[in-house]
Amino acid sequence: MAKYDRELDASGLNCPLPILRAKKTLSDMQSGQTLLIISTDPGSVKDFEAFSRQTGNALLNSADEGNRFTFVMQKS
């Protein structure tokens, strides 16, 4: 299993809360560190793609596991 510097469980939260929590968590991280985000909001797929483009933080991976979505972001 891959290791991440931080993990954020945003399960049960709807837009825009997963993005806001991720933004806050990333602000406390160092450049190059990775954040695993877990979400149950189907809208978070497009939200995190847009968030990555707007902030410059790399979206390294995203996975749709049915009712659960995971994202790996790297702080720029």
KOLKOLFI-904721 format. One line per field, with one value per residue: residue number from 1; residue in three letters; chain; x, y, z of N, C-alpha, C in turn. Coordinates in pm, whole numbers, always signed. Example, Ala and Ser with C-alpha at 12.3 -4.5 7.8 and 13.67 -1.06 7.14 Angstrom:
# residues 2
resi c(1 | 2)
resn c(ALA | SER)
chain c(A | A)
n_c1 c(+1319 | +1285)
n_c2 c(-569 | -225)
n_c3 c(+780 | +708)
ca_c1 c(+1230 | +1367)
ca_c2 c(-450 | -106)
ca_c3 c(+780 | +714)
c_c1 c(+1320 | +1290)
c_c2 c(-330 | +3)
c_c3 c(+780 | +787)
***
This chain:
# residues 76
resi c(1 | 2 | 3 | 4 | 5 | 6 | 7 | 8 | 9 | 10 | 11 | 12 | 13 | 14 | 15 | 16 | 17 | 18 | 19 | 20 | 21 | 22 | 23 | 24 | 25 | 26 | 27 | 28 | 29 | 30 | 31 | 32 | 33 | 34 | 35 | 36 | 37 | 38 | 39 | 40 | 41 | 42 | 43 | 44 | 45 | 46 | 47 | 48 | 49 | 50 | 51 | 52 | 53 | 54 | 55 | 56 | 57 | 58 | 59 | 60 | 61 | 62 | 63 | 64 | 65 | 66 | 67 | 68 | 69 | 70 | 71 | 72 | 73 | 74 | 75 | 76)
resn c(MET | ALA | LYS | TYR | ASP | ARG | GLU | LEU | ASP | ALA | SER | GLY | LEU | ASN | CYS | PRO | LEU | PRO | ILE | LEU | ARG | ALA | LYS | LYS | THR | LEU | SER | ASP | MET | GLN | SER | GLY | GLN | THR | LEU | LEU | ILE | ILE | SER | THR | ASP | PRO | GLY | SER | VAL | LYS | ASP | PHE | GLU | ALA | PHE | SER | ARG | GLN | THR | GLY | ASN | ALA | LEU | LEU | ASN | SER | ALA | ASP | GLU | GLY | ASN | ARG | PHE | THR | PHE | VAL | MET | GLN | LYS | SER)
chain c(A | A | A | A | A | A | A | A | A | A | A | A | A | A | A | A | A | A | A | A | A | A | A | A | A | A | A | A | A | A | A | A | A | A | A | A | A | A | A | A | A | A | A | A | A | A | A | A | A | A | A | A | A | A | A | A | A | A | A | A | A | A | A | A | A | A | A | A | A | A | A | A | A | A | A | A)
n_c1 c(+84 | +48 | +223 | +129 | +175 | -18 | -362 | -697 | -1020 | -1306 | -1554 | -1906 | -1938 | -2053 | -2008 | -1913 | -1737 | -1542 | -1337 | -1271 | -1174 | -956 | -802 | -736 | -591 | -377 | -254 | -113 | +93 | +415 | +591 | +580 | +490 | +244 | -111 | -377 | -708 | -1032 | -1355 | -1714 | -1876 | -2006 | -1969 | -1722 | -1523 | -1501 | -1466 | -1216 | -1044 | -1067 | -983 | -716 | -613 | -654 | -506 | -252 | -155 | -64 | -272 | -228 | -344 | -665 | -949 | -1243 | -1442 | -1697 | -1920 | -1736 | -1471 | -1135 | -852 | -527 | -319 | -47 | +135 | +219)
n_c2 c(-119 | +222 | +501 | +804 | +1151 | +1290 | +1229 | +1275 | +1239 | +1291 | +1185 | +1169 | +1440 | +1716 | +1909 | +2242 | +2135 | +1909 | +2011 | +2252 | +2154 | +2007 | +2212 | +2357 | +2162 | +2115 | +2364 | +2351 | +2187 | +2081 | +2170 | +1927 | +1721 | +1461 | +1416 | +1215 | +1195 | +1113 | +1073 | +1087 | +1219 | +1240 | +1460 | +1550 | +1454 | +1608 | +1849 | +1825 | +1796 | +2048 | +2205 | +2128 | +2227 | +2502 | +2567 | +2465 | +2253 | +1920 | +1668 | +1357 | +1108 | +957 | +778 | +590 | +417 | +306 | +401 | +553 | +778 | +837 | +1049 | +1158 | +1409 | +1628 | +1865 | +2176)
n_c3 c(+0 | -78 | +62 | +210 | +281 | +422 | +515 | +421 | +518 | +367 | +358 | +324 | +309 | +117 | -187 | -132 | +52 | +59 | -109 | +21 | +266 | +173 | +64 | +295 | +436 | +258 | +273 | +506 | +448 | +313 | +12 | -244 | -83 | -36 | -49 | +43 | -45 | +52 | -65 | -83 | -248 | -565 | -733 | -667 | -832 | -1072 | -940 | -803 | -1020 | -1140 | -924 | -902 | -1146 | -1107 | -879 | -914 | -776 | -809 | -942 | -884 | -895 | -939 | -837 | -896 | -698 | -703 | -478 | -357 | -375 | -451 | -425 | -509 | -427 | -496 | -328 | -467)
ca_c1 c(+0 | +127 | +228 | +102 | +216 | -139 | -485 | -817 | -1144 | -1417 | -1674 | -2030 | -1943 | -2087 | -1945 | -1770 | -1658 | -1419 | -1235 | -1227 | -1091 | -830 | -726 | -684 | -488 | -261 | -188 | -26 | +189 | +532 | +596 | +621 | +421 | +123 | -233 | -481 | -841 | -1141 | -1481 | -1831 | -1952 | -1972 | -1926 | -1584 | -1433 | -1479 | -1419 | -1073 | -973 | -1064 | -902 | -577 | -576 | -657 | -408 | -119 | -124 | -81 | -362 | -147 | -427 | -803 | -1012 | -1385 | -1464 | -1841 | -1970 | -1620 | -1375 | -1008 | -767 | -395 | -268 | +86 | +144 | +316)
ca_c2 c(+0 | +345 | +589 | +945 | +1237 | +1320 | +1169 | +1353 | +1165 | +1385 | +1104 | +1225 | +1585 | +1755 | +2027 | +2251 | +2100 | +1832 | +2100 | +2345 | +2080 | +1974 | +2337 | +2386 | +2062 | +2142 | +2486 | +2315 | +2088 | +2131 | +2142 | +1791 | +1622 | +1408 | +1411 | +1123 | +1246 | +1017 | +1147 | +1011 | +1311 | +1218 | +1585 | +1581 | +1416 | +1730 | +1954 | +1812 | +1824 | +2194 | +2256 | +2104 | +2323 | +2640 | +2590 | +2417 | +2130 | +1811 | +1557 | +1243 | +990 | +959 | +648 | +578 | +283 | +294 | +513 | +611 | +836 | +873 | +1141 | +1183 | +1538 | +1666 | +2011 | +2239)
ca_c3 c(+0 | -91 | +179 | +182 | +393 | +498 | +464 | +453 | +494 | +349 | +335 | +376 | +287 | -20 | -242 | -161 | +172 | +35 | -166 | +125 | +362 | +105 | +53 | +428 | +468 | +172 | +317 | +618 | +400 | +242 | -132 | -278 | -2 | -98 | +31 | -1 | -11 | +33 | -76 | -129 | -333 | -706 | -793 | -630 | -941 | -1152 | -849 | -777 | -1146 | -1153 | -813 | -940 | -1252 | -1055 | -773 | -951 | -702 | -904 | -914 | -927 | -918 | -891 | -858 | -867 | -644 | -679 | -398 | -287 | -469 | -388 | -500 | -452 | -473 | -451 | -311 | -558)
c_c1 c(+88 | +119 | +206 | +142 | +98 | -257 | -602 | -939 | -1259 | -1547 | -1795 | -2044 | -1973 | -2015 | -1997 | -1680 | -1535 | -1304 | -1182 | -1138 | -956 | -742 | -661 | -571 | -361 | -184 | -91 | +84 | +305 | +524 | +649 | +554 | +291 | +9 | -330 | -614 | -944 | -1271 | -1592 | -1919 | -1912 | -1924 | -1780 | -1485 | -1399 | -1422 | -1267 | -989 | -958 | -975 | -753 | -530 | -563 | -545 | -267 | -74 | -158 | -180 | -293 | -231 | -569 | -865 | -1158 | -1409 | -1612 | -1893 | -1859 | -1520 | -1248 | -925 | -633 | -345 | -129 | +95 | +253 | +419)
c_c2 c(+125 | +427 | +733 | +1026 | +1271 | +1248 | +1252 | +1270 | +1264 | +1310 | +1170 | +1375 | +1614 | +1884 | +2151 | +2202 | +2012 | +1919 | +2195 | +2276 | +2045 | +2099 | +2372 | +2289 | +2088 | +2265 | +2460 | +2217 | +2155 | +2093 | +2001 | +1683 | +1581 | +1396 | +1313 | +1178 | +1138 | +1095 | +1053 | +1096 | +1289 | +1344 | +1619 | +1544 | +1539 | +1842 | +1945 | +1831 | +1975 | +2256 | +2241 | +2205 | +2465 | +2668 | +2548 | +2297 | +2012 | +1707 | +1433 | +1122 | +1017 | +825 | +654 | +434 | +262 | +415 | +584 | +657 | +871 | +958 | +1150 | +1313 | +1561 | +1817 | +2068 | +2320)
c_c3 c(+0 | +38 | +134 | +303 | +483 | +435 | +513 | +418 | +490 | +317 | +398 | +357 | +141 | -57 | -170 | -47 | +144 | -19 | -58 | +228 | +301 | +96 | +187 | +464 | +387 | +219 | +432 | +578 | +328 | +95 | -155 | -195 | -69 | +3 | -34 | +48 | -42 | +36 | -120 | -221 | -480 | -777 | -764 | -741 | -1024 | -1064 | -828 | -903 | -1163 | -1046 | -846 | -1044 | -1195 | -956 | -810 | -871 | -794 | -855 | -972 | -964 | -871 | -925 | -816 | -825 | -612 | -606 | -323 | -392 | -393 | -483 | -431 | -513 | -416 | -444 | -400 | -481)
***
